[in-house]
Amino acid sequence: MNIKDTIEKVPGGLMVVPLLLGAFLNTIDQMHIPAVMNVLKFLGAPQTEEGYYEFLQIGGFSQELFKDSALVLIALFLFCVGSQMNLKVGGKALKKGVLLTGSKYFAGVAVGMTLGYFFDPMSGLFGLSTLAIIAGMTNSNSGMYAALTGKFGNRSDVGGLSILAINDGPFFTLVALGVLGTAFPMISFIAVLLPIGIGMLLGNWDPKIREFLKPGESITIPFFAFALGAGMDLANFFNPTVLAGGLILAILTFVCSAGMGILMFKLFKEKSFIAPISEASTAGNAAATPAAIAAAAAVAVGAGAMTQAELEAIQNIVPIATAQISISTITTSLLCPIGVILMDKYQRKRGIDGTREDLGLNNAERTSGTQERHAVND
């Protein structure tokens, strides 16, 4: 059975499919079907605090892995992600990475601030919270970016991923929410970002450690995704408001991220716009960001920088934000390849080959260089 191949045919499948499966099983649990509960009671399963029997809360290793493991596994995921962040980047790749990361971040924050101003920051337009907007718009699908720029872009486009990778995880979302007035003390940032920092240091100090931790980037995703889903109700995904919010988030992410990236590339005299469109997506792992933000909020409450009511408000929007980000992940995974293909055709009609590195040569110099290479090959 080609289970993994089948799952990966779904955009963001390693994240989305386990998350939906966890949500499906949790939804059945919350229905408290008498026949299911009687079987669990017969087997000696413990009761929940509410007096029910649920197969995702049978205790032991099963409950620890499939129900209660989300935050621990997300922390391990962030540690492994940090270890893959290479600090040695070529000049042109560095430039593109900074432009892409900066433009995507500012686009996400600008949209989040604008909608948060005109609508309720917790349940704004179609239930889109500021948290969901910033988390979904500032985090891009690195795997898809690498694939699209590898096929339609040039080496510096691909190399920009080394900088773009820093938008993986909750860092930018935490910073943005702090700027927007959410009371996160310094210890909240440290508590959430320390795994990334330690992983980054170890990965750059020792290539063997980086290689050792590399599988952790992908192997942890389906496990924490399932655990996140195990805290959600499947009805969230079929709620018309949540679905509409997720689709709007996808459109905002694609249009605003690509538009801002193209504008920045134009300002810095880049001729090919394959990279900005390639990064105009929502990453599957962005669905873990709301839970990470809730963890940071819990730290803030302990430090006296946030009230219990504010924490509960954030915790209440985590399932909805997670569902909306998952919908955006799937939708942008379809929009980005289509956008890149259309941009590639448009550029080629104008004589721009996105796969060739632009070294600042004029057309005559490029033609001359091409003729010289052909002469050597002949």
C-alpha positions, 0 to 999 in steps of 0.5 A: 500500500502506497499510503505515504504517496497517497497522502502527499498527493494532497497539498500539505498532506503530511500536515492536513491529513493527520490533522483531519484524521485526529479531528474526525476521531475527536469528533466521534469522541465528543458525540459520546456514542453509547455503544463506543463508551460501553466497549471502553468501559468494559475494557476498563478505560478511565472516565474523563472529568465530565464522566464520559469514556473517550478512546483518545483519553484512555491514558498511557502512551496512547493518550500521551502521543495521540492526544496530549503531545502537540506542544512537545512535538511542535517544540521538537519540530522547531528545534529541528527546523532551527538546525537547518537554518544555514547562516552562510548564504551567497550575496545574491541569494541573501538579497533575495531571501531578505526581500522575500522574507521582509515583503511577506512579513510586512504584507501579513502584518499590514493585512492583519493590522488593517482587518484588526482595525476595522473588525474584531481582532478575535473574530473579524471578517468571516471569523478571521482573527488577527492571529490567523491572518498573521500566522497564515500570511507570514509563513510560506511552504518551503518545500513548494518554494524549493520545488517551484524555484528549482524548476522555473527559477535560478540558483539565487532564487533557490538559495533565498530559501536559506533566509526565507526558512526563518519564517517557519514557526511562530517567531514572526507571529509573536513579534507582530502580535507584540507590536500590535499591543498583545502583552507578551513579556520577553520570557514568552519569546524566549520560552517559545523561540529557545528551541529554534535558537539552540537548534540553529546554533548546533546545526551551524556549529556541527554539520553532522548534527544538522544532518542528524536532525534533518529528518525531524523536520518532516517526521514530527509533522504528522504526529503533532498534526494528529494531536492538534486535530485531536483537540478540534471538532471536525465541524470547524472545517464544514462551518461555512464561516470558517471555510469562507475565512480560510478561503479569504485567507488563502486569497489574501496570502497569495495576492498580497504576498506575491504582489508585495514580493514583486514590488520589492523585486522591481525596486531592487532591479530584479527581472524575474518574478518567479520567486515572489510567486513561489513563496506566496503560500501558507505552510502546512506547519503554520497550523501549529502556530496558533497552539504555540501562541497559546503556549506563549500566552500561558507563560505571559499569564504566569508572568503577570503580563496577561490576564486569564480572560485574555488567555482564554480568548486566545485559546478559544480561537486556536481551533478555528484559526488552525482550521482556517490556516489548514484550508489556506494551506490547501488552497495556496498550494494550488494557486502558487504553481498556477501563478508560477506557470503563468508568470513563466509564460509571460516572462518568456514572451518578453525574453526573460528566462527565469532559470538564468541568473541575472548578473546585471548584463544588458541584452547585447552582453547576454547575447554575446555571452550566449554566442560565445558559449555556443561557439565553445560547445561547437 
